[in-house]
């Protein structure tokens, strides 16, 4: 795309420049030709006026001069080099025409361009009668006043002898033609050089302009890919520079807004996670609460039952916890709950689910764990609780826990297997507390 834009800019600049060069060249050529023709006419008129005044002065009047020598012959003789004169009389036509000192005039070569006048003029007397005709006006005719408006007066001693009207195009001499050809050649060379310069500058300027736009385009593509903070180089104070400055400000503002949005999103996500944790955690012990335990128990029970994998449930209760609260205070009871929670949490696997089920009751789910393996784990937990240095909380404090265990997946719902574990808990309490009971552990249950 950017290459296409660069080509378009180059072509636009080149076409504009070349058009200007062509127009200037055509106008210059036209002006040179027009001015050259005008100068040729002015010079020719000066010579023509000098020839006419000399012609009339030599013979007294135009009519008398015509009787002796035709005007064209007079002009040729007047401008002829002196070495073309001979001592013999010159006869042109039926009558001889004698030049100065009675010498014969050597007739000029009619086809020589040196003798061709640069401009042809119709000569009129002051009343408009044609003295020297040409074109559509013959000798003796009268020229309308409207046609005499552009006539130039032929003056002699402040008197108007005649009027001259230019006719046709200039008949340039070889020198004039060479000079005009040289000027045209110079214009052609100038046109060529100007054209090459226009092409070079067109590519150069288009490259500079397209490079700025290319940098801007690449920055926009980067923003589209997620890199919002972009900065392009500002070249000058033109429209491209203003666009670059506006883009930089927009990019900075957008990146700042996006960063604030990301920070807000992170804060919201963290708060959402915190709220979720708060919703599934017990505030005092930081163990999972009963609601979360029930949700996970339903999933694990259905999964293990479907694939016929082992799953064990344990429910435990702190022995004589009400007595602890009454004797040592509720604050001490809270410390006991925290300590027991820490033992259960830190002494189980990451896959096990430990929760405070209510009051001084705790539950543990052992996924993929047969009953005997779960019983060994529960017995270890019971001993850790019994052997904990409770005297650090209160010198007279001693804490134990009774536990009930069940793994009967033949039951329909997890609540049923949890109820079976709860029944075993009551048996453990009835048998003296500080022990683990399960139907599969009979008769050892009472002696653990």
N, C-alpha and C positions, 0 to 999 in steps of 0.2 A: 504493500500500500504506500509506504513512504517513498519507495523508488518511483512509483507512479506519480506521486505528488511532486517529487523533484523534477521528473521529466516535464510535467505540466508547467511548473514554474519556469524551468529553463526555456521551454518553447514559448511561453507567454512573453518572457523578457526578450528573447531573441527576435520573435516576430515583431514586437513593439519597436525594438531598436532598429531592426532591418527596415521596417516600414518608415521610421523616421529618417534613416539614412537614404532610402530610395526617394522619399519626398524631397529631402534637402538636395539630393543629387539632381533630380529632375528640375526642381526650381532653379538651382544654380546654373544648370545647363541652359535652361530657358532664358534666365536673366543675362547670362554671358552672351548668348546668341543675340538676344534683343538689344543689349547695350552695344555689342559690337556692330550690329547693323545700324543702330542709331549713330554711332560714332563715324561709321563709314559714310552714312548719308550726310552727316554734318560736314565731314571733310570733303566729300564729293561736291556738296553744295558750294562750299567755299571755293573749290577749284572751278566749278561750273560758273559761279558768279564772277570770278576773276577772268575766266575765258570770255564770258559774255561782255563784260565791261571793256576788256581789251579789244574784242572783236568790233564792238560799236565805236570805241575810241579810235581804232585804226582806220575806219572807213567813214566815220561821221554819223551813220545811222544804220539800223538793221537792214533796211531795204537797200541802201547803197552798198553795204557790205555783201549782201546776197548777190548783187550784180557782178561783183568782182570774184568772190571766193565763197564757197559753201562753208558753213560754220564748222562742220566736222573736219573738213580739210584744214581749216584754220587752226583748230585745236590740235590736230596731229602735227602740223608744222610747228606750232608754238611749243609743243612739248618734245619735239624731235631733237636728238643730240646734234650739235653743230657739224659733226663730221659726216652727217648724212646729206649736207648741202653740197651741190656741185655748181660749176660755173655755167653749165648749160641751162637754157630755159626749161621750166617744167610745165608740161601740158597735161592737164587732167580733164578729160572730156573733150568737148568740141572746142573749147577756148583754152588758151594757155593761161596758167596762173603763175605769176612771177613772184618770187619771194623777195626778202630784203636784199638790197644791192643788186637787184636784177638777176640773182642766182636761181637756177632751177631747183625745185624741191624734189628730192628723190622720193618717189612714192613709197609709203610704208607698206610693210607686209600686213595685209588685212587680218590674218588669223593670229597675229601675235597678241597674247593676253595683255602685254604692257600697254597696248593702245586701246583696249576695251575700257570704257569709263566705268568706275565702280558703281555708279547709279545713273539711271536714265531720268531725264527731266523733260516735262512739257513746258515750253516757254510761251508765255502770253504777254501781250502788251497790256498796259494798265486798264484798257477797256474790256479785256477778256478775249481778244482775238488771238488765235493760235499763230505764233511766229515759227515755232519749231515743234512739229507734231510728233506723235507717237502713240501707239496703242489705238484707242477708239477715236481719238481726236486727230484730224488732219489739218494741214496748214490752211489758214484762212477761216476755219470754223470758229464759232464763238462758244466759249465754255460757260455753262450756267453758273450763276452766282453761288449756288449751293456747293458746286464742285470746286469753287475757288477759295473756300473758307480755310483750307489748310495750306494755301499757297504761301511761299516765302518771297519777299520782295528782293529784287536785284537792284542795288543802290549804286549810284555814281555821283559823287559830290552832293550827297544828301538829297538826291532826286531818284524817284522810282523809275527805273528804265523799263523794267518788265517784272513779271511774276513767274515763279518756277514751281511746278508741281511734280513731286517725285512719282515715278512709275515703276511698278514691278519690284522684284527682289534685287538686292545688291549683287553686282558682278565683281566678286572679290579678286584681288590679285593673288599671284602665287605666294607672295610673302604673307598676305593676310590669311590666306587659307592655311599656310603652315603654322602661323601664329595661333590661329583658332584651333587647329588640330592639336597643337601642343597644350593649349588650355584644356581641351576636352580630354586629352590623355592624362593630364594631371588630375582632372576631376575623377576619371575612371580609377586611377591609382588610389586617390583619396577615398573613393567609394569602397574599393576593395579592402583597404586598410581599416576603414571605419567598420565595414562588415565583419572582418575578422575580430576586431576589438569588441564589437557588440556580441559576437558569439562567445568570446572568452569571458567577458564580463557577465553575460547571461548565465553561463555555467557556474562562474565563481559566486555570483550573488545568490543564485538558486541553491547552491550547495550550502552557503552560509545560512540562508533562511530555512532550508529543509533540515539542516543539522539541528537547529533550535527546536523545530517541530518534532524531529525524530527523537530527541532527548525527552521532550514532553510526552510523546506517544509511548516510549518505553517506560516512563514513570507511571503513566496511567495503566499500562498493562501490569506492572508490578503491583499497583494498588488493587487491580482486579484479582490478582492472585493472593491477596491478603496482606501484602507489605504496604501498609497504609502510610507510614512515615516516609515520604519521598521529598527530595529537594532537587530542583533543576537549576542550572546556571542562568542568571538573568543577563541577557545581552542587550545593553542599551535601554532607552526609555520609549521605544516605539511600541506598536501594538503587541508585537511578540514579547517584548520585555514586560509589558503590563500583564499580559496573559500568564507569563511565567511567575511573576510576583503573586498574582491572584491564585495560581495553582499551588504555590508553596504555602500560602496562608491557608488555603482550603485543606491541603494535605495535613498541615500541622494541627488545625482545628479538628479535622476528622480523626486523626490518630489519637489526639488527646481525648476526644469524646469516646472513642472506642476503648481506650485504656481505662477510662473511668467506668465505662459500661462493663468491661471485663472484670475490673476490681469489684464493682457492684455485684456482678454475677458470681464471682468467687465468694464474696461475703454472704450472698443469699444461699449459695450452695453449702457453705460451711454452716450457716445457721440452720439450713434444712437438715443437714446431717446431725447437727447438735440437737435439733428438735426431735429428729427421729431417734437418736440415742436416748434422749430424755424420755421419749414415749415408750421405749422398750427396756429402760434401765430402772432399777430400784434406786430411789434417791439416796438412801442411807448406805446401802452396801455396794452400790454400783454393779450388782449382778443383774442378769436379765430378770424382768418382772414376770408375773404370772401370765399376762396376755401374750407376750412374746413366746414364752415357753409353750403355751397351748398351741399357738400357730405352728411352731416348729415340730411339736410332738405329732400333730395331725399329719404333716408332710412325711416325717420320718417313719411313722407307723405304717402309712399307706405304702411307702416305698419298700420298706423291709418286708412287709407282708407279701407284696407283689412278687418280689424276687427271692422270697424265702430266706432272707438273711436274718441273722440274730440281732436282737435289740433288747436292751435291759433298762428298766426304770428303777431309780432309787429315790425314796423319800425319807428325809431325816428330820428329827426334831430335837432341839436342845433340851436336855433333861433339866427339869425344875427351873425353867426360865422365869416363870412368874415369881418364884421364891428369890431368884437373883435380883429381879427388879425391886421387890419389896424390901430385901435386906440391904442391898448395896446401892440402890437408886436406879432410876431409869437411864441416867447417863452411863452408868456402868453397864447396864444391859445393852445400850447402843454400842458400846465398845466391844462387848462380847460378840454381838452380831457382826460387826465389822471384822473382827479377828477370825471368826468361823468362816465368813465369806472369803477372806483372803486365803485361808487354808484350802478351801474347796476349789477356788479358782486357780490357784497356783500349783495345785497338786493333781490336776486332771489334764487330759489331752486337749489340744485345740479343737478337735472335732467333737468333744463332749460339750453338752449344753448344761450349764449350771445356772440355777435361778432361785430367787427367794420367792417361795410360793405363798407366803403369808405369815405374819408374826414371826415365830421362831422356827418355822418349817422351811426346809430347803429341798429342792429336787434336782436330780442329775439324770440326763439321758446319756447312755453309753451306746452309740451306733456301732454296728458290726462287732458286737462284744457278747460272747456267750455268758451264761449266768455265772459259771464258776470263775471266769476271768473278771467279771464285774464284781463278784463277791470279794475276790482278793483285793481289788482296787478299793472297794468300800471299807474293807477291814483296815487297810492302810490309812485311809482318811480318818476312820474312827480313832485309831491309835495316835495319829498326828494331833487331833483335837484334844484327846486326853492328855497327851504329853506336852502340850503348849504351856509356856511359862506364864500362867494366868496371874501369878503373883505380881507381875509387872503392872497389872491393872489394879489389883487389890490383893493385899497379903493373904487374905482368907478366902480368896476366890478359887473355885475348882469347877471346871466345865467339862461335861461329857455329852455325847449324842447317841441317840438310839436311831436305828435305820431299818427300813423294810425294803426288800428287793423283789422284783418280779420280771419275768421275760416271756410270759405266756402270749405268743402271737396268735393263738387260736381264738382269742377273744375278738369281738367284732369291732370294738373301738378302743382308742388309746386310753379313754377315761376308765374303761374296765380294767385294763392292765395296771393303771395308776391306782385304782381302788384296791386291787389285789396287793400292791406294794404297801398301801396304807394299812391294810389289815395286818400285814406282817409287821409294820411299825408298831401297831398297838400290841401285838404279841410280844415284841421285843420289850416294850415298856412294862407289860404285865409280868414278864420273866425277870425283871430286875433292872431294866434300863442299861445303857452303855453297851449295847450289843447290836448285832445285825441278824435279822431273821428273814428267811425265805422258805417256801414250801420245799424246795429242792435241797435245802440244807438240813432238814430234819434227819435225825434228832440232835444234830450238832448246834442248832440255832440257839438254844438256851445257854450253851456253854462258851460261846465265842466271847 
